[in-house]
Amino acid sequence: MTQNASPEYPRTASIIALAGGIIITLSGVLFMAVSAFILPNLSYGNVNIPQGLPASAMPGLVSGFVGLMGIFGFVSGVIVLVSAVKLLTSSGQTRTWSILILVFSVLSLIGMGGFIVGAVLGIVGGALVLKRQPPAL
């Protein structure tokens, strides 16, 4: 535990990544809620519907697309969150956890990435940990 308290340990970068993971997760939950409760009840009367697609399928199509974005954002956010927490608590595998934070922060952009802010925070936090030089023994 004393190793985590050293000034060389990337605590600030871990907290930045943790904040990014929280924002990404919350935006994923928001997208899922909107796709479940709001989008199916909207009127799509003035939307051009592709030929061969019945008008009644439009709410489900839009809701499903936004719901998939929300699920992807939620899963990416949870992985960034878990990786940031593991980065804060275990000092042995900082490189592995920071790479996971970076990869899933970039992938979260598919699900809007916490309205871009969460993804940027995750990318910055993960990059700061990778940039850090391990303390000399």
C-alpha positions as CSV (number, residue, x, y, z in Angstrom):
1,M,0.0,0.0,0.0
2,T,2.9,2.3,0.5
3,Q,3.8,2.0,-3.1
4,N,0.5,3.6,-4.1
5,A,1.2,6.6,-1.8
6,S,4.5,7.5,-3.5
7,P,4.6,10.7,-5.5
8,E,5.5,8.8,-8.7
9,Y,2.3,6.8,-8.6
10,P,-0.2,8.0,-11.3
11,R,-3.0,8.9,-8.9
12,T,-4.1,12.1,-10.7
13,A,-4.2,10.3,-14.1
14,S,-6.2,7.5,-12.5
15,I,-8.7,9.9,-11.1
16,I,-9.0,11.7,-14.5
17,A,-9.7,8.3,-16.1
18,L,-12.2,7.4,-13.3
19,A,-14.1,10.7,-14.0
20,G,-14.1,9.8,-17.7
21,G,-15.5,6.3,-17.0
22,I,-18.2,7.7,-14.8
23,I,-19.3,10.2,-17.5
24,I,-19.2,7.5,-20.2
25,T,-21.3,5.1,-18.1
26,L,-23.9,7.7,-17.2
27,S,-24.3,8.8,-20.9
28,G,-24.8,5.1,-21.8
29,V,-27.5,4.8,-19.2
30,L,-29.1,8.0,-20.5
31,F,-29.1,6.8,-24.1
32,M,-30.6,3.5,-23.0
33,A,-33.3,5.3,-21.0
34,V,-34.1,7.6,-23.9
35,S,-34.3,4.7,-26.3
36,A,-36.6,2.7,-24.0
37,F,-39.0,5.5,-22.8
38,I,-39.0,8.5,-25.2
39,L,-38.1,7.4,-28.7
40,P,-40.8,4.7,-29.2
41,N,-43.5,7.3,-28.3
42,L,-42.4,10.0,-30.7
43,S,-44.2,10.8,-33.9
44,Y,-42.2,10.1,-37.0
45,G,-44.7,11.6,-39.5
46,N,-42.3,14.0,-41.2
47,V,-39.4,11.6,-41.6
48,N,-38.6,10.2,-45.0
49,I,-39.2,6.4,-44.6
50,P,-37.2,4.2,-47.0
51,Q,-39.2,2.3,-49.6
52,G,-40.2,-1.2,-48.4
53,L,-40.1,-0.2,-44.8
54,P,-43.5,0.2,-43.1
55,A,-44.1,3.4,-41.2
56,S,-44.8,1.5,-38.0
57,A,-41.2,0.1,-38.0
58,M,-39.6,3.5,-37.7
59,P,-39.9,4.0,-33.9
60,G,-38.4,0.6,-33.3
61,L,-35.6,1.2,-35.7
62,V,-34.6,4.5,-34.3
63,S,-35.1,3.3,-30.7
64,G,-33.0,0.2,-31.4
65,F,-30.2,2.1,-32.9
66,V,-29.9,4.6,-30.0
67,G,-30.3,1.7,-27.6
68,L,-27.4,-0.2,-29.1
69,M,-25.3,3.0,-28.9
70,G,-26.3,3.3,-25.2
71,I,-25.4,-0.3,-24.5
72,F,-22.0,0.0,-26.2
73,G,-21.3,3.2,-24.3
74,F,-22.4,1.7,-21.0
75,V,-20.2,-1.4,-21.4
76,S,-17.2,0.7,-22.5
77,G,-17.8,3.0,-19.5
78,V,-17.9,0.1,-17.1
79,I,-14.7,-1.3,-18.4
80,V,-13.0,2.2,-18.2
81,L,-14.4,2.5,-14.6
82,V,-13.1,-0.9,-13.5
83,S,-9.8,-0.3,-15.1
84,A,-9.4,3.1,-13.4
85,V,-10.3,1.6,-10.0
86,K,-7.9,-1.3,-10.5
87,L,-5.2,1.3,-11.5
88,L,-5.8,3.1,-8.3
89,T,-5.8,0.0,-6.1
90,S,-3.1,-2.2,-7.6
91,S,0.3,-0.9,-8.5
92,G,1.6,-3.9,-10.3
93,Q,-0.1,-3.7,-13.7
94,T,-0.4,0.0,-14.5
95,R,0.5,-0.5,-18.1
96,T,-2.3,-3.1,-18.7
97,W,-5.0,-1.1,-17.0
98,S,-4.0,2.1,-18.8
99,I,-4.1,0.4,-22.2
100,L,-7.6,-0.9,-21.3
101,I,-8.6,2.6,-20.4
102,L,-7.2,4.0,-23.6
103,V,-8.8,1.4,-25.9
104,F,-12.2,1.5,-24.4
105,S,-12.2,5.3,-24.1
106,V,-11.6,5.4,-27.9
107,L,-14.2,2.7,-28.5
108,S,-16.7,4.5,-26.4
109,L,-16.8,7.2,-29.1
110,I,-19.1,4.8,-31.0
111,G,-21.6,5.2,-28.2
112,M,-21.0,9.0,-28.0
113,G,-18.2,8.6,-25.5
114,G,-19.8,10.4,-22.6
115,F,-20.7,13.3,-24.9
116,I,-17.1,13.3,-26.0
117,V,-16.0,14.7,-22.7
118,G,-15.8,11.3,-21.0
119,A,-13.8,9.8,-23.8
120,V,-11.4,12.7,-23.8
121,L,-10.9,12.4,-20.0
122,G,-10.3,8.6,-20.4
123,I,-7.9,9.1,-23.2
124,V,-5.9,11.8,-21.3
125,G,-5.9,9.7,-18.1
126,G,-4.7,6.6,-19.9
127,A,-2.1,8.4,-21.8
128,L,-0.7,10.1,-18.7
129,V,-0.3,6.7,-17.0
130,L,1.5,5.3,-20.1
131,K,3.7,8.3,-20.3
132,R,4.8,8.0,-16.7
133,Q,8.3,6.6,-16.2
134,P,8.4,3.9,-13.5
135,P,10.5,4.9,-10.5
136,A,14.1,4.0,-10.5
137,L,15.1,1.3,-8.1
